[in-house]
Amino acid sequence: MMDVQVQKIDALIGEMTLEEKIGQLQQCGPSLVGAFEVSFEELLDMMFDGRISQEEFGRLMSTAEKDFHEDNLRAGKIGSYNGVGDALTANRLQKIAVEESRLGIPLLFGYDVIHGFRTVTPIPLAESCAWDPELWQRTARMAAEEATAAGIHMTFAPMVDVAKDARWGRVSEGAGEDTLLNGDYGAAKVRGFQGEDLSQADAMAACLKHFAAYGAGEAGKDYNRVDMSEQRLWEEYLPAYKACIDAGARAVMPAFNDLNGVPCTVNEWLLRDVLRDEWGFDGITVSDANAIAECVNHGVVADRQAAAKEALRAGIDMDMTSNVYAENLAGLIEAGEIAEELLDQAVYRILKLKIELGLFENPYQTNEDKEKRTLVKREYRALAREVATKSMVLLKNESILPLNPQQKIAVFGALANDPGQMTGAWAIGAQENDCFSLAQAMDAQGIRYAYHPGIVDGSVATDEIEKAVASADVVILAIGEQKEESGEAASKADISLPAIQLELAEMLIQTGKPVVAVLFNGRPLAIPTVAEQVPAILEAWHPGIEAGNAILDILYGVVNPSAKLTTTFPFATGQCPLYYDHISTGRPGGKSKFTSKYLDTPLEPVYPFGYGLSYTTFSYSDLQVETTDDVVRLAVTVTNSGARAGEEIVQCYVQDKVAKRARPVKQLKAYKKVLLQPGESITMGFAVLFEKLGYYDRKMDYTLEVGAFTFFVGGNSRDTLSETTYLSFG
């Protein structure tokens, strides 16, 4: 930062009262007031618990008004807002801050722009299946352009929590189970959100989350404990966050969970020793919602005052909505229990970010006209459709797909005709009338079809189904999860399909008509029966506002599917956590009784990490491995052995055969996407640096050991060519 900016911040801090300093640390969530006598949080609980219906909740909310605490804003007690997502409100509040508060410090507006703002794209888990950093950056850039036009300065994204347990609902918000992919995904999103110049009006700060290891909650339960070795933490979980820091992320959100007994919100080792001292991060940290106050629930502090003290000491700059700092910091500082210097450091970082965002020079970076012109533009819809087609994974195809336009189609399943379900979790800026369901897209494209939900009042509608199927050539069955079944606070003890959906699938299969299952879900599902009996399966995930059009692009072959899974599909929920890069055991799973396996499930998952089909086929041959200087160089011939052009995602894995710590059976080290014409062959090259082949030893020293390494190259983590070579790290 230029000296003049440093001087500006120092001078401003010098003018601030203690109350105004604390105000900069306060991120306010608008309160709701209206025709109900309980808090908004209690009202939500009442709906989720079934004490009131969703309709009653909506009726009560329709009478509510938002309280933005304008008096506190005028007094300099609020430095940021969370959840303001429209230009009119943002500019009204900004005007109060800039023109009516004593020092005129502009506000920072944060919002959860997770996978698009109004132009909602596929959930992150789906988008990661494109294995395409350039595409990930493009969608983030689009989201930033829309969100900033609505007055937003910072997004609470990307989430790069490596998630190996499909029971966890928030697996939908990240890039799956692999460390490398999460890091690449997060870094691309940071670049897209922030653009080339953070001070530009269409750039917003990226707040990476949740630091750290939030995806490793015990038993897949949200907010649960995380207990792991430092070696595993540094090898499998921290690298993805580090990639985002290296990409320039300007904010970090600590996780709700404890890490080896210390909540991340008050974890000084994590937030100061690692994040700031070792990684050199100089942006802001912002707590997750109410997380500072919840340290009392963790049992590491006695009360909210102690929580405020420990959070500031640990390095939390901004308090999201708990009011713990606002209520307690002044008293703590005046009593000498915490140094005002710590407060000044937090204020400095927050003001610095506001300067980087250009808010002092241009606090009103948008207006209602710009907002209206920016939302859901034609080119944004085109990108949403493109990314949706590149995110859908063809899991099975027994010569059913692509469909022939002349075929008569029967469509079943409520998810085929519910546009509101297409957006998935954390699409809070979405509007249902922006979305295309599968049935709506078929109508718009003039495709003749018969539709029936298949399940009426909790039962399979047998007679109606038989009538609809009678004249059909092909049946499309939409099954899976409601969007509310994944995301935050949506962990599940059973990730199999509901029995009634399996009953519907079984009935359709028994008609003898070819069935195409289209899956809508925010996590991997245990689908052994569907995988065995249904001849064609398309994993559509929750695909965003262009869902229906993108699905038809795949089903009719307008687009040749190319996506590959970034998460393993288990045979049964009881196998969770199930992931490809597990550690070698002394008794690897096998046919013998005394090996590492379950008695009641197959050894292999239903679909492995990296798996995905195309309407063409690819073959691999002639894998070559050689070492030069400090690099392992690999070459493999990839051939399009099918009849149409297609893209293949070529994956490179490695196994350290002998080490002083047990190593994973396979780890992804590189990947490339290539377009090949029918019959075309290409030699693909990979370069793996020696430094990427090490691990942390028992003393936490990063170690490169001489010895044998096996390299694998193929179209998924299971079906590969392999070559073993001896490496000496001189």
C-alpha positions in Angstrom: 0.0 0.0 0.0 1.3 3.5 -0.8 2.6 5.6 2.0 -0.1 8.2 1.5 -2.8 5.5 2.1 -1.1 4.3 5.2 -0.9 7.9 6.5 -4.6 8.3 5.6 -5.6 5.3 7.7 -3.3 6.2 10.6 -4.7 9.7 10.6 -8.3 8.5 10.5 -7.7 6.0 13.3 -6.2 8.9 15.3 -9.4 10.8 15.0 -11.7 7.9 16.0 -13.2 7.5 19.4 -13.1 4.1 21.0 -16.8 3.6 20.1 -16.2 4.5 16.5 -13.2 2.1 16.3 -15.4 -0.7 17.6 -18.1 0.2 15.2 -15.8 -0.6 12.3 -15.6 -4.2 13.6 -19.4 -4.5 13.7 -21.0 -6.2 10.7 -24.7 -5.7 11.2 -27.4 -8.0 9.9 -30.8 -6.2 9.5 -33.3 -7.1 12.2 -36.8 -8.1 11.3 -39.8 -6.5 13.1 -43.4 -7.1 12.4 -46.5 -9.0 13.3 -44.9 -11.7 15.4 -43.7 -11.8 19.0 -40.7 -14.0 18.6 -37.3 -13.5 17.1 -36.7 -14.2 13.5 -34.4 -17.1 14.5 -37.1 -18.6 16.6 -39.6 -18.1 13.8 -37.3 -20.0 11.5 -36.9 -22.8 14.0 -40.7 -23.0 14.3 -41.0 -23.5 10.6 -38.2 -26.1 10.4 -39.6 -27.9 13.4 -43.1 -28.1 11.9 -44.7 -25.9 14.5 -45.9 -23.5 11.8 -46.2 -24.2 8.0 -44.1 -22.6 5.3 -47.2 -20.8 4.2 -47.7 -19.3 7.7 -44.1 -18.4 7.9 -44.5 -16.5 4.5 -47.6 -14.8 5.8 -45.9 -13.5 8.9 -42.8 -12.5 7.0 -44.9 -10.5 4.5 -45.9 -8.2 7.4 -42.3 -7.8 8.6 -40.0 -4.8 8.0 -36.3 -4.7 8.2 -34.6 -2.6 10.8 -31.2 -1.4 9.7 -30.4 0.3 13.0 -29.9 3.7 11.3 -29.3 5.5 14.6 -26.3 3.3 15.3 -25.1 3.9 11.8 -25.2 7.6 12.3 -23.3 7.3 15.5 -20.4 5.4 13.8 -21.3 2.1 15.5 -21.7 0.1 12.2 -18.9 -0.5 9.7 -20.4 -3.2 7.5 -23.7 -4.9 6.7 -24.5 -8.5 5.8 -27.5 -9.4 3.7 -28.2 -6.2 1.8 -28.5 -7.1 -1.8 -30.1 -4.2 -3.7 -28.7 -0.9 -4.9 -31.5 1.3 -3.5 -31.0 0.1 0.1 -27.2 0.0 -0.1 -27.0 3.6 -1.4 -29.5 4.8 1.2 -27.4 3.3 4.0 -24.2 4.4 2.4 -25.5 8.0 2.3 -26.1 7.9 6.0 -22.6 6.6 6.7 -20.8 9.0 4.4 -22.9 12.2 5.0 -24.4 11.9 8.4 -21.8 10.1 10.6 -19.1 12.2 12.2 -16.1 10.8 10.2 -18.0 9.8 7.0 -16.3 6.4 6.7 -18.1 4.3 4.0 -19.8 1.0 4.6 -18.7 -2.4 3.4 -21.6 -4.6 2.2 -21.1 -8.4 2.3 -23.4 -11.1 0.8 -23.4 -14.8 0.1 -22.8 -14.9 -3.6 -22.0 -18.6 -3.7 -22.8 -19.7 -7.3 -24.2 -16.6 -9.0 -26.3 -13.7 -7.8 -29.4 -13.5 -9.9 -28.0 -15.5 -12.8 -27.6 -18.7 -10.7 -25.2 -21.2 -12.1 -24.8 -24.8 -11.0 -23.9 -25.5 -7.4 -20.1 -25.4 -6.8 -19.9 -29.2 -6.4 -21.5 -29.5 -9.9 -19.4 -26.8 -11.5 -16.2 -28.5 -10.1 -17.1 -31.5 -12.3 -16.1 -29.4 -15.3 -12.4 -29.5 -14.2 -11.9 -26.2 -15.8 -10.3 -23.3 -13.9 -10.9 -20.8 -16.8 -14.6 -21.6 -16.7 -14.7 -21.2 -12.9 -13.1 -17.8 -13.2 -15.6 -16.7 -15.9 -18.6 -17.6 -13.8 -17.2 -15.8 -10.8 -16.6 -12.7 -12.9 -20.2 -12.8 -14.1 -21.4 -13.1 -10.5 -19.2 -10.2 -9.4 -20.6 -8.0 -12.2 -24.2 -8.7 -11.1 -23.6 -8.5 -7.4 -21.6 -5.3 -7.4 -24.4 -3.7 -9.5 -26.7 -4.5 -6.6 -24.3 -2.8 -4.2 -22.3 -5.7 -2.8 -18.6 -5.3 -2.1 -17.6 -8.7 -0.6 -18.8 -12.2 -1.2 -18.5 -14.9 1.4 -17.0 -17.3 -1.1 -15.3 -19.4 -2.3 -15.8 -22.3 0.1 -12.8 -24.6 -0.3 -13.5 -27.1 2.5 -12.3 -30.5 1.3 -15.3 -32.7 1.8 -14.8 -36.5 2.0 -18.1 -37.3 3.7 -21.3 -37.2 1.5 -23.5 -37.0 4.6 -22.4 -33.4 5.2 -24.9 -31.1 3.5 -22.3 -28.4 2.6 -20.4 -30.7 0.3 -22.6 -28.9 -2.3 -20.8 -25.6 -1.7 -17.3 -26.8 -2.6 -15.2 -28.7 -5.2 -15.5 -32.1 -3.7 -13.1 -34.5 -2.0 -9.7 -33.6 -3.6 -7.2 -31.1 -2.2 -5.8 -30.0 -5.6 -9.1 -29.4 -7.2 -10.4 -27.4 -4.3 -7.3 -25.2 -4.4 -7.6 -24.7 -8.2 -11.3 -24.0 -7.9 -10.9 -21.5 -5.1 -8.0 -19.7 -6.7 -10.0 -19.3 -10.0 -13.0 -18.0 -8.1 -10.8 -15.4 -6.2 -9.5 -14.1 -9.5 -12.9 -13.9 -11.0 -14.6 -12.2 -8.1 -11.8 -9.7 -7.6 -11.0 -9.0 -11.2 -7.8 -7.3 -12.2 -8.3 -4.2 -10.0 -10.2 -4.4 -6.8 -11.0 -0.7 -6.9 -13.1 -1.1 -10.0 -16.9 -0.9 -9.5 -17.4 -4.4 -10.8 -14.9 -6.1 -8.5 -15.7 -7.5 -5.1 -13.5 -8.9 -2.4 -13.4 -12.7 -2.0 -13.8 -14.1 1.5 -12.5 -17.6 1.4 -14.1 -20.1 3.9 -14.2 -21.9 6.2 -10.8 -21.8 7.8 -10.0 -24.6 8.6 -11.1 -28.2 7.9 -14.8 -27.4 8.3 -15.5 -30.2 5.8 -14.0 -32.8 8.1 -16.7 -32.6 10.8 -17.1 -35.9 12.7 -19.8 -38.2 11.3 -20.6 -35.6 8.5 -22.6 -33.5 11.0 -22.6 -29.8 10.4 -20.8 -27.7 13.1 -19.3 -30.8 14.6 -15.8 -31.3 16.1 -12.8 -31.8 13.9 -9.9 -33.8 15.4 -7.0 -34.7 13.2 -3.2 -34.9 13.1 -1.2 -31.8 12.0 0.2 -33.9 9.2 -3.2 -34.6 7.7 -4.3 -31.0 8.3 -1.3 -29.6 6.3 -1.4 -32.2 3.6 -5.1 -32.6 2.8 -6.9 -29.5 4.1 -4.8 -26.4 4.4 -3.4 -26.4 0.8 -6.7 -25.3 -0.7 -6.9 -22.3 1.6 -3.3 -21.4 0.9 -4.0 -21.5 -2.9 -6.7 -18.8 -2.3 -4.4 -16.7 -0.2 -1.8 -17.0 -3.0 -4.4 -15.9 -5.5 -4.9 -12.7 -3.5 -8.1 -13.3 -1.5 -8.7 -10.2 0.7 -10.8 -11.8 3.4 -10.9 -15.0 5.4 -13.8 -16.5 7.4 -12.8 -18.9 10.2 -14.9 -22.0 10.5 -17.6 -22.8 13.1 -15.9 -26.0 14.2 -13.3 -26.5 16.8 -9.9 -27.8 15.5 -8.4 -30.3 17.9 -10.4 -28.8 20.7 -9.9 -25.1 20.0 -12.7 -23.3 18.0 -11.3 -21.8 14.9 -12.9 -18.5 15.8 -10.6 -18.1 18.8 -7.7 -20.2 17.5 -4.6 -17.9 17.7 -2.3 -20.6 16.2 -4.6 -20.8 13.1 -5.4 -17.1 12.6 -2.1 -15.5 13.6 0.7 -18.1 13.4 -0.4 -19.8 10.2 -2.6 -17.3 8.3 -0.7 -14.1 9.0 2.8 -15.0 10.1 3.5 -18.0 7.9 1.3 -17.2 4.9 1.7 -13.5 5.0 -2.1 -12.7 4.8 -2.8 -9.0 5.3 -6.5 -8.8 4.6 -9.4 -9.0 7.0 -10.9 -11.9 9.0 -14.6 -11.9 9.5 -16.3 -14.4 11.8 -19.1 -16.6 10.6 -22.6 -15.7 11.7 -22.8 -15.5 15.5 -19.6 -17.6 15.8 -17.9 -15.5 18.4 -20.9 -15.7 20.8 -21.1 -19.5 20.2 -17.6 -20.0 21.7 -19.6 -19.9 25.0 -21.5 -23.0 23.7 -18.2 -24.7 22.8 -17.2 -24.3 26.5 -13.9 -22.6 26.0 -15.1 -19.3 27.5 -17.5 -18.5 30.3 -19.5 -15.7 28.8 -19.8 -13.3 25.8 -17.3 -10.9 27.3 -14.6 -13.5 27.4 -15.6 -14.6 23.9 -15.0 -11.0 22.6 -11.6 -10.9 24.4 -10.4 -14.2 23.0 -11.6 -13.6 19.5 -9.8 -10.3 19.2 -6.7 -11.7 20.7 -6.8 -14.6 18.2 -7.2 -12.3 15.3 -10.9 -11.9 14.3 -11.3 -8.4 12.8 -15.0 -8.3 12.1 -17.9 -9.7 14.1 -20.7 -11.0 11.9 -24.0 -10.2 13.6 -23.4 -11.5 17.2 -22.9 -8.0 18.7 -20.3 -9.4 21.0 -17.6 -6.8 20.1 -20.1 -3.9 20.3 -21.2 -5.0 23.7 -17.9 -5.8 25.3 -14.7 -4.4 23.7 -15.0 -1.0 25.2 -15.2 -2.3 28.7 -12.4 -4.8 28.2 -10.1 -2.1 26.8 -11.0 0.4 29.5 -10.3 -2.2 32.2 -6.9 -3.0 30.7 -7.8 -6.6 29.9 -7.1 -6.2 26.2 -4.7 -3.7 24.5 -6.3 -1.0 22.3 -3.4 -1.7 19.9 -5.2 -5.0 19.0 -8.3 -3.1 18.2 -6.4 -0.5 16.1 -4.8 -3.3 14.1 -8.3 -4.7 13.2 -9.6 -1.3 12.3 -6.5 -0.7 10.2 -7.1 -3.8 8.1 -10.8 -3.0 7.6 -10.1 0.5 6.5 -7.4 -0.7 4.2 -9.8 -3.1 2.5 -12.3 -0.2 2.1 -9.6 1.8 0.4 -8.6 -1.1 -1.8 -12.2 -1.3 -2.9 -12.2 2.4 -3.8 -15.0 3.1 -1.4 -13.6 6.4 0.0 -13.3 7.8 -3.5 -16.5 6.3 -4.8 -18.8 5.1 -2.0 -21.8 4.9 -4.4 -20.5 2.4 -6.9 -23.9 1.5 -8.4 -27.5 2.8 -8.9 -30.8 1.2 -9.5 -30.6 1.7 -13.3 -27.2 -0.1 -13.5 -28.6 -2.9 -11.3 -31.5 -3.4 -13.6 -29.4 -3.4 -16.7 -26.9 -5.9 -15.3 -29.1 -8.6 -13.9 -29.7 -11.8 -16.0 -28.4 -10.4 -19.3 -28.6 -12.6 -22.4 -24.9 -13.3 -22.3 -25.1 -14.3 -18.7 -27.9 -16.8 -19.5 -25.7 -18.2 -22.3 -22.8 -18.7 -19.8 -25.1 -20.3 -17.2 -26.3 -22.8 -19.9 -22.7 -23.5 -21.0 -21.5 -24.2 -17.5 -24.5 -26.3 -16.7 -23.8 -28.6 -19.7 -20.1 -28.8 -18.7 -21.1 -29.8 -15.1 -23.5 -32.6 -15.8 -22.0 -36.1 -15.6 -23.1 -38.9 -17.7 -22.9 -41.9 -15.4 -24.4 -44.6 -17.5 -25.6 -45.1 -21.1 -26.6 -48.4 -22.6 -27.1 -46.9 -26.1 -30.1 -44.9 -25.0 -28.6 -41.5 -25.4 -28.5 -39.2 -27.2 -32.3 -39.1 -27.8 -33.8 -38.9 -31.3 -36.0 -35.8 -31.8 -38.6 -38.2 -33.4 -39.0 -40.2 -30.3 -42.1 -39.8 -28.1 -41.2 -38.9 -24.6 -42.9 -39.4 -21.2 -41.5 -37.5 -18.3 -42.1 -38.4 -14.6 -41.1 -36.9 -11.3 -42.0 -33.6 -9.6 -38.4 -32.3 -10.0 -38.9 -32.2 -13.8 -41.5 -29.5 -13.4 -40.3 -27.4 -10.5 -38.2 -24.4 -11.6 -37.7 -23.3 -8.0 -35.8 -26.5 -7.2 -33.2 -26.0 -9.9 -31.1 -23.4 -8.1 -29.9 -25.5 -5.2 -28.7 -24.4 -1.8 -27.4 -20.8 -1.2 -29.0 -19.2 -4.2 -30.5 -16.4 -2.1 -30.6 -13.9 -5.0 -32.4 -16.2 -7.3 -36.0 -15.6 -8.5 -38.1 -18.6 -9.6 -39.3 -16.9 -12.8 -35.7 -16.7 -14.0 -35.5 -20.5 -14.0 -36.2 -23.2 -16.6 -37.3 -26.6 -15.4 -37.0 -29.6 -17.7 -40.7 -29.5 -18.6 -40.6 -25.7 -19.2 -37.6 -26.1 -21.5 -39.4 -28.8 -23.5 -42.4 -26.6 -23.9 -40.2 -23.7 -25.0 -38.3 -25.8 -27.5 -41.5 -27.4 -28.9 -40.7 -30.9 -27.8 -43.8 -33.1 -27.6 -44.0 -35.0 -24.4 -46.4 -36.3 -21.7 -45.7 -35.3 -18.1 -46.9 -36.8 -14.8 -45.4 -36.3 -11.3 -45.5 -40.1 -10.9 -46.1 -39.7 -7.1 -49.4 -38.3 -5.9 -50.2 -37.9 -2.2 -47.3 -40.1 -1.2 -48.2 -43.0 -3.5 -47.1 -44.1 -7.0 -49.9 -43.2 -9.4 -50.0 -46.6 -11.2 -52.9 -46.1 -13.5 -51.9 -42.7 -14.7 -48.3 -43.9 -15.3 -49.4 -46.8 -17.4 -51.4 -44.5 -19.6 -48.6 -42.0 -20.0 -46.0 -44.7 -20.8 -48.2 -46.6 -23.3 -47.5 -44.3 -26.2 -43.9 -43.3 -25.3 -40.7 -44.5 -26.9 -38.5 -43.3 -24.0 -39.1 -42.4 -20.4 -37.3 -39.6 -18.5 -37.4 -40.0 -14.7 -36.4 -37.0 -12.6 -35.4 -38.1 -9.1 -33.1 -37.0 -6.3 -33.1 -34.4 -3.5 -35.0 -31.2 -2.9 -32.7 -28.2 -2.7 -33.4 -27.9 1.0 -31.9 -31.3 1.6 -28.4 -30.1 1.0 -26.5 -27.0 2.1 -25.9 -25.6 5.6 -27.6 -27.5 8.4 -28.6 -30.3 6.0 -26.5 -33.2 7.1 -28.2 -36.6 6.5 -27.8 -40.0 8.1 -29.1 -41.6 5.0 -28.1 -40.5 1.5 -30.0 -43.1 -0.4 -33.0 -42.2 -2.5 -36.4 -42.2 -0.8 -38.2 -45.5 -1.1 -41.1 -44.0 -3.0 -38.8 -42.8 -5.7 -37.2 -46.2 -6.0 -40.7 -47.7 -6.2 -41.5 -45.3 -9.1 -38.3 -46.2 -10.8 -39.0 -49.9 -10.5 -42.4 -49.5 -12.0 -41.1 -47.6 -15.0 -38.4 -50.1 -15.5 -40.9 -52.9 -15.5 -42.8 -51.3 -18.4 -40.0 -52.4 -20.7 -39.5 -48.9 -22.0 -36.0 -47.4 -22.0 -35.6 -45.2 -18.9 -33.3 -42.2 -18.5 -32.8 -41.2 -14.9 -31.9 -37.5 -14.4 -30.6 -36.9 -10.9 -31.1 -33.6 -9.1 -29.0 -33.5 -5.9 -26.5 -31.5 -3.9 -24.3 -34.3 -2.8 -23.3 -37.8 -3.9 -26.1 -40.3 -3.5 -26.1 -44.0 -2.7 -27.9 -45.3 -5.8 -26.9 -48.9 -6.3 -30.3 -50.1 -7.5 -30.7 -47.3 -10.0 -27.1 -47.7 -11.2 -27.8 -51.4 -11.8 -31.2 -51.3 -13.4 -31.7 -48.0 -15.2 -30.0 -48.1 -18.6 -29.1 -44.4 -18.7 -28.3 -41.9 -15.9 -27.4 -38.2 -16.1 -26.2 -36.5 -13.0 -27.6 -33.0 -13.4 -27.0 -31.8 -9.8 -28.8 -28.6 -9.0 -27.9 -26.9 -12.3 -29.1 -23.3 -12.0 -31.5 -21.1 -13.9 -30.8 -22.7 -17.3 -31.3 -26.2 -15.9 -33.9 -27.5 -18.4 -32.2 -26.2 -21.5 -28.9 -27.6 -20.4 -30.4 -31.0 -19.7 -32.0 -31.1 -23.1 -28.6 -30.1 -24.7 -27.1 -33.2 -23.2 -30.0 -35.6 -23.7 -30.4 -34.7 -27.4 -26.7 -34.6 -28.0 -26.5 -30.9 -28.8 -23.6 -31.0 -26.3 -21.4 -34.1 -25.8 -21.1 -34.6 -22.1 -17.5 -34.2 -20.7 -17.9 -33.7 -16.9 -16.2 -36.0 -14.4 -17.1 -36.6 -10.8 -15.1 -34.7 -8.1 -16.6 -36.9 -5.4 -17.1 -40.6 -4.9 -20.6 -42.2 -5.1 -20.8 -44.8 -2.4 -22.8 -48.0 -2.5 -24.3 -47.4 0.9 -24.4 -44.5 3.4 -22.6 -46.6 6.0 -19.5 -46.5 3.8 -19.1 -42.7 4.4 -16.7 -41.2 4.5 -15.6 -42.8 1.3 -12.9 -41.2 -0.9 -10.4 -42.2 -3.5 -7.2 -41.0 -1.8 -7.4 -43.2 1.3 -4.3 -44.3 3.2 -2.8 -47.7 2.5 -3.6 -50.2 5.2 -1.9 -53.3 6.4 -4.8 -55.5 5.2 -6.1 -53.9 2.0 -9.7 -54.8 1.1 -10.0 -58.0 -0.8 -11.8 -61.4 -1.0 -10.2 -62.8 2.1 -12.1 -62.4 5.3 -9.5 -60.6 7.4 -9.1 -57.5 5.1 -10.4 -53.9 5.4 -13.9 -54.0 4.1 -17.6 -54.2 4.9 -19.4 -57.5 4.9 -22.5 -56.1 3.3 -21.2 -53.8 0.5 -18.9 -54.2 -2.5 -15.3 -53.0 -2.2 -15.7 -50.5 -5.0 -17.9 -47.5 -5.0 -20.8 -47.3 -7.4 -19.0 -44.5 -9.3 -15.4 -43.6 -8.5 -13.8 -40.1 -8.3 -12.9 -38.7 -11.7 -15.5 -40.8 -13.5 -17.8 -39.6 -16.3 -18.9 -40.9 -19.7 -19.1 -39.3 -23.2 -21.0 -40.0 -26.3 -17.7 -41.0 -27.7 -15.0 -43.2 -26.2 -11.3 -42.6 -25.4 -8.4 -45.0 -25.1 -5.0 -44.5 -23.5 -1.7 -46.0 -24.5 2.1 -45.7 -24.4 2.6 -44.1 -21.0 6.1 -42.8 -20.6 7.8 -41.4 -17.4 11.2 -39.7 -17.2 12.9 -37.4 -14.8 14.9 -34.2 -15.6 16.4 -32.0 -12.9 13.6 -31.5 -10.3 10.6 -32.6 -12.5 8.9 -35.8 -13.4 7.7 -35.6 -17.0 4.9 -37.9 -18.2 3.6 -38.5 -21.7 0.6 -40.6 -22.7 -1.2 -41.1 -26.0 -5.0 -40.4 -25.8 -7.2 -41.4 -28.7 -10.8 -40.6 -29.5 -11.8 -44.2 -30.5 -15.5 -43.2 -31.0 -17.6 -41.7 -33.8 -18.0 -38.1 -32.7 -15.9 -35.2 -31.4 -15.6 -35.0 -27.6 -13.6 -33.6 -24.7 -11.7 -35.9 -22.3 -10.4 -34.9 -18.9 -7.0 -36.6 -18.6 -6.0 -37.2 -15.0 -2.6 -37.9 -13.5 -2.1 -39.5 -10.1 0.8 -40.7 -8.0 1.6 -43.1 -5.2 4.6 -42.9 -3.0 5.3 -46.7 -2.6 7.5 -46.6 0.5 7.7 -43.8 3.1 8.1 -43.4 6.9 4.4 -42.5 7.1 1.7 -44.5 5.3 0.8 -42.7 2.1 -2.4 -42.5 0.1 -3.0 -45.2 -2.5 -3.3 -42.5 -5.1 -3.2 -38.7 -5.2 -4.3 -36.4 -8.0 -1.3 -34.3 -9.1 -2.4 -32.9 -12.5 -5.2 -32.9 -15.1 -5.9 -31.5 -18.5 -8.9 -31.3 -20.8 -8.5 -32.0 -24.5 -10.9 -31.9 -27.5 -10.4 -34.7 -30.0 -12.0 -35.4 -33.3 -13.1 -39.0 -34.1 -10.0 -41.2 -34.6 -7.7 -38.4 -33.5 -4.8 -39.1 -31.2 -2.7 -36.7 -29.2 0.3 -37.1 -26.9 -0.6 -35.4 -23.6 2.3 -34.2 -21.4 2.4 -33.6 -17.6 5.1 -32.1 -15.4 5.1 -32.9 -11.7 7.6 -31.1 -9.6 9.6 -33.1 -7.1 8.4 -30.7 -4.4 4.8 -31.9 -4.9 5.8 -35.4 -4.0 6.7 -34.9 -0.4 4.9 -35.2 2.9 5.1 -34.1 6.5 7.1 -36.5 8.7 6.5 -37.3 12.3 8.4 -34.1 13.4 6.3 -32.0 11.0 9.2 -31.5 8.6 8.3 -31.5 4.9 10.2 -34.5 3.5 11.1 -35.8 0.1 12.2 -39.4 0.3 14.1 -41.3 -2.4 12.4 -44.4 -3.6 9.8 -45.9 -5.9 6.8 -43.8 -7.1 4.0 -45.1 -9.2 2.4 -42.7 -11.7 -1.1 -43.3 -13.0 -2.8 -41.7 -16.0 -6.3 -42.2 -17.2 -9.9 -41.0 -17.5 -10.8 -41.6 -13.8 -9.1 -42.6 -10.6 -9.9 -46.3 -11.2 -9.2 -47.0 -14.9 -5.6 -45.9 -15.5 -2.3 -46.9 -17.0 0.6 -47.0 -14.6 4.3 -46.8 -14.5 6.7 -47.1 -11.5 10.0 -45.2 -11.4 12.7 -44.7 -8.8 13.3 -41.1 -7.8 16.3 -39.6 -6.1 16.0 -36.1 -4.8 19.5 -34.9 -4.9 
